[in-house]
Amino acid sequence: MIRWFGPGRNIAMTTTLILGLTFACCTASQAATVLGWGNGLYGQLDVPPGDDFVAISAGYRHGLALKSDGSLATWGSLYDGLDELPDGNDFVGVSAGGMLSAALRTDESVVTWGRGYPERIHTLPGSGYISISVGGWFGLALKDDGSIVGWGAGHLGSANPPPGNDYIAIKAGSTHSLALKSDGSVVGWGENTFGEANSPPGNDFVAISAGSHISFALKEDGSLVGWGTNEFGAMDVPPGNDFVAIEAGTTFGLAMREDGSLVGWGDNQFGQLDIPDRIDFRAFSGGAGYTLAIVPEPSTLILLLCAAAATLRARRRRKRI
């Protein structure tokens, strides 16, 4: 699923008082680069250079990104056609899964590539698609009439969405799927071994995400809920009601706070939760033991001022001790 939190916010992510002046270390109008941390065994952390990225998606072992000119970039373990990017620079959304990738074009068509198609690059029938999400071997697409289309090898029905045209968001996990309805309720389908495809009670949800046997949702009051397996403490969602976005890796969770910082919980055996200490994240996505994020690229002057502020804070802490 697309994860982008820059436009609309247009706020200074970090302000520090330096010599009596309030200075923004990073703002949402600056260029953005890709960061990665955690398991890089398959090249998942070999992020592409550049400062013009606007959307990011972490698949099982490969990453996919959208650039400001509408073109695509991919890296990591690229097999079974995952490296064969579709032509064009008219893309507006990306999603990477286990064996598939997909991209949404400006004309509201969807192209998908990877395992499962003899022609490798396959365009979904019709148009009118407004959102995409790719799981393990399957994908989901949300249409402008509120209906959902599924494709690929969906385990236990994960690619077979329920009928209806009142859906506003979708999320494909490894083997199960979630959808958010216009009334604020959540429905799930596909594999449900650990209750990951259950529909949580309530109708005050605003965002959803699914991993491997885990599901998360963000509520209107800014709090988080989780359901599914609690292996690795994946259900130990952090308290608080200042969250604005949620994302599931395979066996861990990530959430963004109002101040632009990230928090993580669950499996950290590869360091996928060793989040850099910064509060200017624009987008983030969790894969199999690794995390990708988009952050602004500050100028040299900004870096120097932020470093000076950090030094001042450290000196003050030492004095208090």
N, C-alpha and C positions, 0 to 999 in steps of 0.2 A: 504494500500500500504506500501511496505517496506520503512522505513526511516532510512538510515545509512550513516553517513558522516565521518567515521573514516578513513578507508583505502584510500590511495591515497593522503590524505591531509598531514598526518605525520608532523604536525607543532605544535609548542608550542602555546597553546591557550592563555596563559596569561604570559606576562613578566613584571617583576617589578624590578626596580633598588634598591638593598638593599646593603648598605655599599660598593658601588662601583662595585657590582657584578650583572650581569643580570641573573635572575633565572627563569626558566619555572615552573609556579605553577602547570600546568597540561599538559600532552602531550597525543597525540592520541594513544600511544602504551601501556598505562596503562589499568588496568582492569576497568570495567564499571558497575555501579549500576543503579537501576531504581528509579526515583523520581516521585511523584505525588502530585498535588494540585488542589483545587477546590471542587466540590461536591463529598463527600465520603459516602453518605447515604447508598449505596448498596455495600460497600466494594471495590469500584473502586480504593481507595487510599491505600488499604492493599497490597502494592506491595511486591513481594517475596524477601526474602533475597538473598544475593549473589553478586558477583562482576564480573560475567562472561556473561553479557547480550550483545547482538550485534544488536538486532532489536526489535522494540516495535510497538504495535498497540492498540489504544484505541477504543473500541466498544461503543455501546450505554450505557451500564451499566457494561461492563466487559472488562478486559485487557488481552492481549495476548502478550507473549514475546518469543523470540528465544535466546537460550543460545549458547555459543561458542562450546559446544560439540554436537550441532545439535538437542538438545532436546527442549521441549516446556514447558512453564509455563503459567497458566491462573488463574485469580482471579476476584472477584467482584460478581455480580449477575449472577450465573451460573444455568440456568434452561433449560428445554427442551433438555437436552443432551449436553449443552455447557461445562459441566464439564468432559465429557468423551473424554479425549485427545486421539488421535491416537497413536499407539505404534511406537517406533523407535527413533533413534537419527540421522536421515539422512535428517533433514529439513534445508532449506536455506532461507525461507521467510514465513512471517505470515501476516494475515489480520483479524481483528475482526469487525463485523458489529452490527446490532441490534439483530437479532435472529440467526445468523450464525457466524461461524469462518471457516477459511481455512488456509492451510499450503502448501507450495511448497517443494517437495522433491528433492534430488540431481539427481534423475533419470528423472527430469522434469515432474513428475506426480503431480496431485493436489488432496488433500484429504480435504473434507469439513464435518462439523458436526454441530449439533444444530437442530432447528425446520425445519420440512419439509421432513425428510427422516425416514421411519419406521425402517431402520437399524441403524439410528443415525449417524454412520460414513460412509461416502459415498466417493468413489473415482471417479473422473471425467473420462469419457471414453478417451482412448488414452494417449499420452504423447507429449512432445515437448513444454510444457508450460514454460514460462520464467518470468512471473509476475502475481500477483493476487491482487484483490481489492474487498472487501466485503462491500455492502451497508446495507440497512435496513433489507430486507428479501431475498436478492439476491446477486450473486457474478459475477465477471468478471475475465476472465483469458486471458492473452496475449500469443500467440503462437510464436514460433521461425520463422514462415513464415510471421509474421506481421498481422495475422488475430486475431479476438477476439471471444471468446466463452462466453456465458452467461448462468446462471442457477439460479433456485430458483423462488420465487414469485416476479417478477419485476413489480412494480406498473406502469401502463400506458406505458409499453414497456421498462422500464429501463434495463431489462435483455435481450433485443433484440438488440444487437449491429448492426451497419450498415455493409454492405459487404465491402470487400477490404482487402488488405494485405500489406498496407503501414503504419500501426500503430506502434508506438514505446513506448507508455505509456498509461495507463488506470487509471481511478479513478471512483469508485462507491460512489455516495452520498446516502442520505436517500431514495430518490425516483427518482433520475435522474443520468445520467452517462456522463462522459467526456472521450475523447480520444485525444491524441496528435499524429499527423501524421508526417511522415518523412520530409515533406516540411515545418514543423514548424507551421502549422495551427492546430486549435482546432475544434473538432466537439462535439456536445452534443445530447442526446436523452433521452426520458422518460418524466416525469412530467415537465411542462414548465409554470406553473401558474404565476411565477414572472420573466420569461425570463431566468431562471437558466440554461436551456438546449440550449440556443442560442449559436451560433458559433461566438466568438468575431472576429472583423476584424484584419487582419494581419497574417503574417506567420513567426514571429520571437519569438515564444514561445518555452520554453525549459522544463517547468514543469507545472503540473496542480493539482488541488485538488477540491473536492466537499463536501458540507455539506448538511444541510437541507434547500433547496431553495436558496443556495448560491454557487457561483463558483469563483475560483481564478486561476490565472495563473502567472507564472514568465517569464519575457521576457529576451532576450539575453543580453540586456543592464543592467540587474540586477534590473529592476523596476518591480512593481506589478500592476496587474489589477484585478478588481472584477466585477461580474455582478450577478443579481438576486435581492432578496429582501434586502432592507436597514434597516430592523427592527433591533433594538439595535445598529445601526451604523455599520452593518456588511460590508458595502461597503466602509467604510472610511479607505481604505488601506493606510498605512504610505507612505510618500514620500521617495525618495532616489533611488539610483541605485547600492546599495551594498548588495543586497539580493542574497542568494545562494540556498534557499529551501523554499517551501511554504506548508502549511497544513491547512485544514479547520476542525474545530469542527462542532457541529451541527449548532450553531448560532454565531460563532466567527471565527476569523482567527489568524494564527500564522505564523511567518516567521523568518528564521535565517539569520543573517548578516554575512559578511565575517569574522568578528572577533570572531565568535562563540557564539554571544549573540542572544537572542530571543526577539521579539517584538510581541505584540498581540493587537487586536482591536475587537470591537463588544460587544457581551453580556458578562458581568462580574458579573452577579448576584450571582454566587457561588464562586467567587474568582478564576475562571479558567484562568484569565489573570494576576494574581498576581505572575508574573514570578520571580523566585529566581535571585538575582543579581550576576550572574556569566557569564563568557564568554568561557565556555568549553563544551557546549552542543554538543553531538554527534548525537542524534536522538530525535525526538519529534512527538507527535500525539495527536490530540484533539478528545474528546468524547462528551457526553451529559453533559455539565457543568463541565468538569474536563479535566486536561491535564496530560499526561505522558511524561517522557523524560528519556534519558540515558545520564549519565555523568560519567567521569572518577573518580575513587576512589583514591585520592592522598594519599601519605604516610604521616606519622605523621610529619616528617621533613618539607615536603612541606606545610602542613597545618600551622605549626608554622611560617614559613617564609612568607606565604601569610598573616597571621594575623598580623605579624610585619609590613608588607608593608601597610596594611590597617590602622594601627595605625599611621604610619608616614604620610600618606596622610591626615588623619583626623587632625593631629596636624598642618600641613601646611595650611589646610583650615581655622582652627581657627585663625592662625596668620594673614592670609590675611583679615579676618573679623575684 
